[in-house]
Amino acid sequence: VLLLVPLVAFNNCAPAGSANLSSQSSSSSEDSAGDGSGSGGGGSGPGSSVPAGKTQVEGATGCLETGSGALAGAVCDASNSNQVFSLLTHTDGSVSLRDASKNECIEASAELLSAGTNLKSAACATSALQNFTLLHVSMNAFRLISQVNGACLSLGSNRSANLTVCNSSNSQAFKLAANAVAGFKFSSSLEKPLAVGAGKPVGNNFKGMHLGGGESGNLTDQNKYGYTFAYPSNTLIDYVARKGFGLIRLSFKAGRLQPDRNGALDPVELARIDKVVQYAHSKGLYVLLDPHDYGSLPDADKSGKKIGSADMPASKFANFWAHVAAAYINQPNVLFGLINEPFGINARTWQSSAIAAVSAIRSVGAKQKIFIPGVSWTGAHSWVSSGNAAVWANFHETNSVFE
């Protein structure tokens, strides 16, 4: 029996592309911060007169602007090349922001990380100081998180640009041009939302039982349904409901549900999973979808590659979850568990990949709760020693929990 206890809840967030950088109005709610209606401090919104593939990062007090090494906000002006940025996407799913005027990148100043002013522009280089993770805050707003220390880019009321502890402030929410969000352009069409069957209301009972079987076997010679792997029967689901549980954790292999990276979901496998989802809904049970792949995804030869590596970039993990979230966007009893017990991955690398997946889920409009594991098999006993506590300390996403 698996008792699922949320350890930490977070604040809501979103992904990005290339743009002029500006922050959202502090007088508006975070959900409305990225609705595309703001003026970015009196100027044009992101994408207005900005070249294709570029973007404005727009927020409360203006647009992010480079100049003589310093970084600050200014009234948004799409004709100002100091405000026009390209997003350089890296294999781990992070991005660097390069301005159009000097071909310099935004950089966290290593010697000033604990001080108030800690951002500058510098020659673009292969450096974690220039890498940021994009997190979806609302439909059109993003947070930019430094890979150096997990702090968020913030544009204050005085238009000062700093890295500060991540929070729900609109000073950390940025609009970006849609055509610049490279990491979230999927190579195949997303699934249409599945039909929602008749069901009982689901409440706040997250006492759960793990129902295995769907993760068994492999993707080559042990891949026959009903023999080497199977999903729980209606009888078993009835038993779980009678015993007072409110949730089943449904394990499966990501490679069966999405056979080709960046490809469509397999309709046969999706139908098997959906049969469980709909029957559980009829009993008032949540279903926590759990790819049981331990931090890896299969490549073309069906062998697992660690997520966030050069062989399996975070963008492919994000793509998988975009497809799943699109299919279940309307299903009230579905919860998303990013992956079971990742191991053999650096905590910061995993965080970047996990945030990319969270952003992908939110970017398609899915609002369900997301369960986020840590590395080292996500054990509570090793949460600090594994580095999980440090990298996730400042993460905010309103409808997510650690598991």
C-alpha positions as a Python dict, from the first residue, in 0.01 Angstrom:
ca = {
    (1, 'V'): (0, 0, 0),
    (2, 'L'): (137, 340, -93),
    (3, 'L'): (32, 639, 115),
    (4, 'L'): (90, 955, -84),
    (5, 'V'): (157, 1254, 138),
    (6, 'P'): (228, 1591, -27),
    (7, 'L'): (546, 1731, 128),
    (8, 'V'): (555, 2076, -30),
    (9, 'A'): (316, 2279, -246),
    (10, 'F'): (433, 2535, -502),
    (11, 'N'): (322, 2841, -693),
    (12, 'N'): (201, 2832, -1053),
    (13, 'C'): (450, 2899, -1345),
    (14, 'A'): (521, 2875, -1760),
    (15, 'P'): (779, 2828, -2069),
    (16, 'A'): (935, 3089, -2305),
    (17, 'G'): (1113, 3179, -2630),
    (18, 'S'): (1302, 3490, -2767),
    (19, 'A'): (1176, 3842, -2693),
    (20, 'N'): (1233, 4183, -2537),
    (21, 'L'): (1239, 4122, -2162),
    (22, 'S'): (978, 4295, -1946),
    (23, 'S'): (782, 4204, -1632),
    (24, 'Q'): (409, 4194, -1549),
    (25, 'S'): (215, 4464, -1366),
    (26, 'S'): (236, 4411, -992),
    (27, 'S'): (-121, 4532, -956),
    (28, 'S'): (-265, 4245, -1160),
    (29, 'S'): (-310, 3887, -1052),
    (30, 'E'): (-51, 3633, -1161),
    (31, 'D'): (-305, 3444, -1368),
    (32, 'S'): (-377, 3756, -1571),
    (33, 'A'): (-15, 3863, -1592),
    (34, 'G'): (49, 3688, -1918),
    (35, 'D'): (-282, 3731, -2096),
    (36, 'G'): (-129, 3937, -2374),
    (37, 'S'): (-327, 4249, -2284),
    (38, 'G'): (-52, 4433, -2096),
    (39, 'S'): (156, 4709, -2248),
    (40, 'G'): (486, 4619, -2081),
    (41, 'G'): (543, 4952, -1915),
    (42, 'G'): (374, 5159, -2184),
    (43, 'G'): (536, 5004, -2490),
    (44, 'S'): (429, 4738, -2735),
    (45, 'G'): (375, 4382, -2617),
    (46, 'P'): (614, 4098, -2696),
    (47, 'G'): (619, 4018, -3063),
    (48, 'S'): (492, 4359, -3182),
    (49, 'S'): (736, 4459, -3459),
    (50, 'V'): (991, 4215, -3319),
    (51, 'P'): (1157, 4002, -3590),
    (52, 'A'): (1040, 3643, -3627),
    (53, 'G'): (1220, 3411, -3389),
    (54, 'K'): (1294, 3696, -3148),
    (55, 'T'): (1095, 3799, -2844),
    (56, 'Q'): (1018, 4053, -2579),
    (57, 'V'): (1023, 3940, -2219),
    (58, 'E'): (762, 4174, -2080),
    (59, 'G'): (650, 4236, -1725),
    (60, 'A'): (540, 4486, -1464),
    (61, 'T'): (762, 4783, -1522),
    (62, 'G'): (908, 4751, -1869),
    (63, 'C'): (1134, 4540, -2086),
    (64, 'L'): (1469, 4394, -1994),
    (65, 'E'): (1747, 4588, -2160),
    (66, 'T'): (2122, 4540, -2189),
    (67, 'G'): (2376, 4819, -2202),
    (68, 'S'): (2746, 4862, -2120),
    (69, 'G'): (2750, 4537, -1927),
    (70, 'A'): (2464, 4628, -1695),
    (71, 'L'): (2114, 4485, -1705),
    (72, 'A'): (1798, 4679, -1622),
    (73, 'G'): (1442, 4745, -1730),
    (74, 'A'): (1322, 5020, -1962),
    (75, 'V'): (1007, 5131, -2142),
    (76, 'C'): (939, 4859, -2399),
    (77, 'D'): (1054, 4954, -2747),
    (78, 'A'): (1067, 4681, -3012),
    (79, 'S'): (1295, 4897, -3228),
    (80, 'N'): (1559, 4902, -2955),
    (81, 'S'): (1803, 4621, -3034),
    (82, 'N'): (1918, 4622, -2670),
    (83, 'Q'): (1574, 4484, -2583),
    (84, 'V'): (1550, 4220, -2855),
    (85, 'F'): (1666, 3871, -2759),
    (86, 'S'): (1709, 3530, -2913),
    (87, 'L'): (1660, 3222, -2699),
    (88, 'L'): (1940, 2971, -2741),
    (89, 'T'): (1805, 2629, -2647),
    (90, 'H'): (2042, 2377, -2486),
    (91, 'T'): (2017, 1998, -2482),
    (92, 'D'): (1919, 1996, -2114),
    (93, 'G'): (1614, 2209, -2193),
    (94, 'S'): (1756, 2531, -2051),
    (95, 'V'): (1799, 2850, -2253),
    (96, 'S'): (2037, 3143, -2281),
    (97, 'L'): (1919, 3490, -2383),
    (98, 'R'): (2131, 3667, -2645),
    (99, 'D'): (2064, 4029, -2733),
    (100, 'A'): (2053, 4151, -3092),
    (101, 'S'): (2280, 4452, -3046),
    (102, 'K'): (2607, 4314, -2911),
    (103, 'N'): (2550, 3938, -2939),
    (104, 'E'): (2602, 3915, -2564),
    (105, 'C'): (2415, 3685, -2327),
    (106, 'I'): (2250, 3757, -1995),
    (107, 'E'): (2472, 3620, -1720),
    (108, 'A'): (2448, 3571, -1346),
    (109, 'S'): (2750, 3747, -1200),
    (110, 'A'): (2928, 3478, -998),
    (111, 'E'): (3094, 3723, -762),
    (112, 'L'): (2765, 3899, -688),
    (113, 'L'): (2526, 3608, -645),
    (114, 'S'): (2450, 3706, -286),
    (115, 'A'): (2432, 4078, -355),
    (116, 'G'): (2142, 4286, -482),
    (117, 'T'): (2264, 4346, -837),
    (118, 'N'): (2371, 4014, -979),
    (119, 'L'): (2294, 4016, -1351),
    (120, 'K'): (2498, 4149, -1640),
    (121, 'S'): (2554, 4090, -2011),
    (122, 'A'): (2871, 3916, -2124),
    (123, 'A'): (3015, 3736, -2424),
    (124, 'C'): (2806, 3425, -2489),
    (125, 'A'): (2982, 3112, -2364),
    (126, 'T'): (2915, 2756, -2255),
    (127, 'S'): (2847, 2837, -1893),
    (128, 'A'): (2580, 2756, -1636),
    (129, 'L'): (2595, 3125, -1543),
    (130, 'Q'): (2413, 3198, -1871),
    (131, 'N'): (2162, 2913, -1854),
    (132, 'F'): (1804, 2967, -1739),
    (133, 'T'): (1515, 2725, -1702),
    (134, 'L'): (1177, 2846, -1830),
    (135, 'L'): (877, 2774, -1610),
    (136, 'H'): (514, 2829, -1713),
    (137, 'V'): (331, 3065, -1477),
    (138, 'S'): (10, 3109, -1674),
    (139, 'M'): (-95, 3061, -2035),
    (140, 'N'): (135, 3337, -2166),
    (141, 'A'): (373, 3405, -1878),
    (142, 'F'): (702, 3249, -1777),
    (143, 'R'): (953, 3254, -1497),
    (144, 'L'): (1327, 3243, -1574),
    (145, 'I'): (1523, 3043, -1317),
    (146, 'S'): (1901, 3059, -1296),
    (147, 'Q'): (2072, 2721, -1314),
    (148, 'V'): (2346, 2852, -1085),
    (149, 'N'): (2140, 2889, -769),
    (150, 'G'): (1772, 2836, -854),
    (151, 'A'): (1690, 3206, -811),
    (152, 'C'): (1443, 3385, -1038),
    (153, 'L'): (1500, 3680, -1267),
    (154, 'S'): (1309, 3974, -1124),
    (155, 'L'): (1234, 4321, -1262),
    (156, 'G'): (1147, 4548, -972),
    (157, 'S'): (933, 4859, -944),
    (158, 'N'): (1244, 5073, -999),
    (159, 'R'): (1324, 4867, -1311),
    (160, 'S'): (1626, 4707, -1148),
    (161, 'A'): (1698, 4357, -1281),
    (162, 'N'): (1812, 4105, -1020),
    (163, 'L'): (1809, 3740, -925),
    (164, 'T'): (1592, 3691, -618),
    (165, 'V'): (1430, 3404, -430),
    (166, 'C'): (1147, 3269, -645),
    (167, 'N'): (798, 3364, -529),
    (168, 'S'): (454, 3437, -673),
    (169, 'S'): (530, 3803, -741),
    (170, 'N'): (438, 3943, -1081),
    (171, 'S'): (783, 4103, -1091),
    (172, 'Q'): (907, 3751, -1176),
    (173, 'A'): (645, 3677, -1446),
    (174, 'F'): (747, 3756, -1804),
    (175, 'K'): (563, 3753, -2135),
    (176, 'L'): (746, 3604, -2432),
    (177, 'A'): (661, 3594, -2801),
    (178, 'A'): (491, 3266, -2889),
    (179, 'N'): (695, 3217, -3207),
    (180, 'A'): (1013, 3216, -3000),
    (181, 'V'): (923, 2933, -2762),
    (182, 'A'): (1145, 2679, -2935),
    (183, 'G'): (1142, 2418, -2661),
    (184, 'F'): (767, 2375, -2686),
    (185, 'K'): (718, 2337, -3060),
    (186, 'F'): (618, 1974, -3097),
    (187, 'S'): (709, 1770, -3404),
    (188, 'S'): (368, 1607, -3431),
    (189, 'S'): (14, 1720, -3356),
    (190, 'L'): (-95, 1684, -2997),
    (191, 'E'): (-374, 1444, -2912),
    (192, 'K'): (-731, 1567, -2901),
    (193, 'P'): (-880, 1561, -2550),
    (194, 'L'): (-1024, 1221, -2465),
    (195, 'A'): (-1393, 1193, -2386),
    (196, 'V'): (-1475, 1214, -2016),
    (197, 'G'): (-1704, 934, -1900),
    (198, 'A'): (-1968, 951, -1630),
    (199, 'G'): (-1804, 961, -1290),
    (200, 'K'): (-1834, 1041, -924),
    (201, 'P'): (-1685, 1362, -786),
    (202, 'V'): (-1328, 1333, -662),
    (203, 'G'): (-1244, 1515, -343),
    (204, 'N'): (-933, 1558, -129),
    (205, 'N'): (-871, 1194, -43),
    (206, 'F'): (-517, 1131, -165),
    (207, 'K'): (-465, 811, 33),
    (208, 'G'): (-338, 592, -245),
    (209, 'M'): (-262, 238, -346),
    (210, 'H'): (-2, 163, -610),
    (211, 'L'): (-137, -77, -874),
    (212, 'G'): (153, -222, -1070),
    (213, 'G'): (165, -443, -1376),
    (214, 'G'): (164, -191, -1657),
    (215, 'E'): (536, -131, -1614),
    (216, 'S'): (636, -499, -1632),
    (217, 'G'): (838, -659, -1910),
    (218, 'N'): (1049, -473, -2163),
    (219, 'L'): (987, -313, -2502),
    (220, 'T'): (1136, -595, -2711),
    (221, 'D'): (1075, -962, -2629),
    (222, 'Q'): (856, -903, -2319),
    (223, 'N'): (597, -674, -2467),
    (224, 'K'): (279, -881, -2499),
    (225, 'Y'): (-26, -744, -2323),
    (226, 'G'): (-189, -988, -2083),
    (227, 'Y'): (128, -1197, -2059),
    (228, 'T'): (426, -980, -1970),
    (229, 'F'): (234, -670, -1863),
    (230, 'A'): (-125, -581, -1775),
    (231, 'Y'): (-330, -308, -1615),
    (232, 'P'): (-553, -349, -1307),
    (233, 'S'): (-894, -508, -1347),
    (234, 'N'): (-1224, -351, -1252),
    (235, 'T'): (-1245, -601, -966),
    (236, 'L'): (-920, -474, -819),
    (237, 'I'): (-1029, -113, -857),
    (238, 'D'): (-1357, -198, -681),
    (239, 'Y'): (-1155, -342, -392),
    (240, 'V'): (-946, -24, -362),
    (241, 'A'): (-1259, 191, -352),
    (242, 'R'): (-1428, -31, -89),
    (243, 'K'): (-1126, -1, 138),
    (244, 'G'): (-1160, 377, 151),
    (245, 'F'): (-875, 479, -73),
    (246, 'G'): (-914, 785, -294),
    (247, 'L'): (-633, 733, -543),
    (248, 'I'): (-460, 468, -748),
    (249, 'R'): (-108, 514, -878),
    (250, 'L'): (-107, 360, -1223),
    (251, 'S'): (235, 254, -1349),
    (252, 'F'): (319, 213, -1717),
    (253, 'K'): (616, 240, -1951),
    (254, 'A'): (654, 573, -2130),
    (255, 'G'): (800, 388, -2429),
    (256, 'R'): (479, 189, -2475),
    (257, 'L'): (257, 496, -2454),
    (258, 'Q'): (481, 706, -2680),
    (259, 'P'): (686, 461, -2892),
    (260, 'D'): (874, 735, -3079),
    (261, 'R'): (1026, 1033, -2901),
    (262, 'N'): (844, 1348, -3011),
    (263, 'G'): (579, 1129, -3172),
    (264, 'A'): (211, 1065, -3114),
    (265, 'L'): (76, 845, -2834),
    (266, 'D'): (4, 484, -2928),
    (267, 'P'): (-378, 463, -2955),
    (268, 'V'): (-396, 101, -2835),
    (269, 'E'): (-187, 165, -2524),
    (270, 'L'): (-369, 490, -2455),
    (271, 'A'): (-703, 306, -2474),
    (272, 'R'): (-581, 50, -2217),
    (273, 'I'): (-479, 323, -1977),
    (274, 'D'): (-795, 522, -2041),
    (275, 'K'): (-1011, 220, -1958),
    (276, 'V'): (-861, 227, -1608),
    (277, 'V'): (-895, 605, -1583),
    (278, 'Q'): (-1263, 604, -1675),
    (279, 'Y'): (-1358, 312, -1450),
    (280, 'A'): (-1172, 471, -1159),
    (281, 'H'): (-1362, 792, -1230),
    (282, 'S'): (-1690, 601, -1203),
    (283, 'K'): (-1579, 501, -851),
    (284, 'G'): (-1468, 851, -751),
    (285, 'L'): (-1097, 763, -755),
    (286, 'Y'): (-806, 973, -871),
    (287, 'V'): (-558, 811, -1109),
    (288, 'L'): (-198, 923, -1074),
    (289, 'L'): (-35, 850, -1410),
    (290, 'D'): (315, 724, -1335),
    (291, 'P'): (569, 639, -1608),
    (292, 'H'): (774, 380, -1423),
    (293, 'D'): (1105, 449, -1595),
    (294, 'Y'): (1339, 564, -1314),
    (295, 'G'): (1456, 883, -1483),
    (296, 'S'): (1516, 736, -1829),
    (297, 'L'): (1331, 724, -2160),
    (298, 'P'): (1391, 474, -2442),
    (299, 'D'): (1553, 582, -2765),
    (300, 'A'): (1516, 425, -3110),
    (301, 'D'): (1686, 99, -3007),
    (302, 'K'): (1450, 73, -2704),
    (303, 'S'): (1732, 120, -2454),
    (304, 'G'): (1689, 374, -2177),
    (305, 'K'): (1879, 701, -2180),
    (306, 'K'): (1893, 931, -1878),
    (307, 'I'): (1667, 1234, -1911),
    (308, 'G'): (1866, 1555, -1942),
    (309, 'S'): (2160, 1387, -2113),
    (310, 'A'): (2279, 1462, -2466),
    (311, 'D'): (2113, 1135, -2577),
    (312, 'M'): (1778, 1222, -2416),
    (313, 'P'): (1741, 1602, -2387),
    (314, 'A'): (1482, 1749, -2157),
    (315, 'S'): (1281, 1867, -2458),
    (316, 'K'): (1188, 1505, -2537),
    (317, 'F'): (1066, 1450, -2181),
    (318, 'A'): (864, 1772, -2208),
    (319, 'N'): (722, 1653, -2539),
    (320, 'F'): (601, 1327, -2382),
    (321, 'W'): (414, 1514, -2112),
    (322, 'A'): (266, 1765, -2357),
    (323, 'H'): (104, 1474, -2544),
    (324, 'V'): (-26, 1309, -2227),
    (325, 'A'): (-154, 1636, -2082),
    (326, 'A'): (-331, 1725, -2407),
    (327, 'A'): (-512, 1390, -2404),
    (328, 'Y'): (-626, 1430, -2042),
    (329, 'I'): (-672, 1805, -2022),
    (330, 'N'): (-1044, 1767, -1936),
    (331, 'Q'): (-1025, 1459, -1710),
    (332, 'P'): (-1100, 1566, -1351),
    (333, 'N'): (-965, 1253, -1181),
    (334, 'V'): (-624, 1243, -1353),
    (335, 'L'): (-305, 1354, -1179),
    (336, 'F'): (36, 1368, -1344),
    (337, 'G'): (336, 1195, -1182),
    (338, 'L'): (640, 1302, -1384),
    (339, 'I'): (833, 975, -1348),
    (340, 'N'): (903, 708, -1089),
    (341, 'E'): (1214, 734, -870),
    (342, 'P'): (1476, 895, -1097),
    (343, 'F'): (1833, 803, -1013),
    (344, 'G'): (2179, 844, -1163),
    (345, 'I'): (2105, 1209, -1250),
    (346, 'N'): (2250, 1525, -1099),
    (347, 'A'): (1986, 1708, -892),
    (348, 'R'): (2019, 2036, -1085),
    (349, 'T'): (2004, 1857, -1422),
    (350, 'W'): (1693, 1670, -1312),
    (351, 'Q'): (1531, 1989, -1185),
    (352, 'S'): (1577, 2153, -1525),
    (353, 'S'): (1420, 1852, -1699),
    (354, 'A'): (1133, 1833, -1451),
    (355, 'I'): (1057, 2203, -1488),
    (356, 'A'): (1055, 2162, -1866),
    (357, 'A'): (794, 1887, -1826),
    (358, 'V'): (586, 2095, -1585),
    (359, 'S'): (599, 2384, -1829),
    (360, 'A'): (491, 2160, -2116),
    (361, 'I'): (191, 2037, -1916),
    (362, 'R'): (85, 2390, -1831),
    (363, 'S'): (155, 2521, -2181),
    (364, 'V'): (-115, 2298, -2332),
    (365, 'G'): (-362, 2426, -2071),
    (366, 'A'): (-376, 2129, -1831),
    (367, 'K'): (-441, 2240, -1474),
    (368, 'Q'): (-426, 1907, -1285),
    (369, 'K'): (-196, 1849, -989),
    (370, 'I'): (160, 1747, -1080),
    (371, 'F'): (368, 1514, -860),
    (372, 'I'): (740, 1593, -883),
    (373, 'P'): (1003, 1343, -761),
    (374, 'G'): (1361, 1412, -670),
    (375, 'V'): (1675, 1221, -764),
    (376, 'S'): (1827, 928, -573),
    (377, 'W'): (1496, 740, -593),
    (378, 'T'): (1324, 1047, -437),
    (379, 'G'): (1366, 916, -83),
    (380, 'A'): (1269, 1143, 206),
    (381, 'H'): (1565, 1001, 400),
    (382, 'S'): (1807, 1137, 137),
    (383, 'W'): (1623, 1454, 33),
    (384, 'V'): (1898, 1677, 172),
    (385, 'S'): (2206, 1465, 101),
    (386, 'S'): (2101, 1404, -262),
    (387, 'G'): (2084, 1775, -338),
    (388, 'N'): (1706, 1773, -384),
    (389, 'A'): (1640, 2013, -96),
    (390, 'A'): (1886, 2270, -225),
    (391, 'V'): (1774, 2282, -588),
    (392, 'W'): (1400, 2278, -515),
    (393, 'A'): (1403, 2517, -217),
    (394, 'N'): (1285, 2819, -417),
    (395, 'F'): (1059, 2648, -669),
    (396, 'H'): (700, 2775, -688),
    (397, 'E'): (412, 2610, -876),
    (398, 'T'): (65, 2641, -726),
    (399, 'N'): (-67, 2295, -807),
    (400, 'S'): (234, 2069, -764),
    (401, 'V'): (372, 1854, -482),
    (402, 'F'): (692, 1666, -415),
    (403, 'E'): (649, 1291, -389),
}
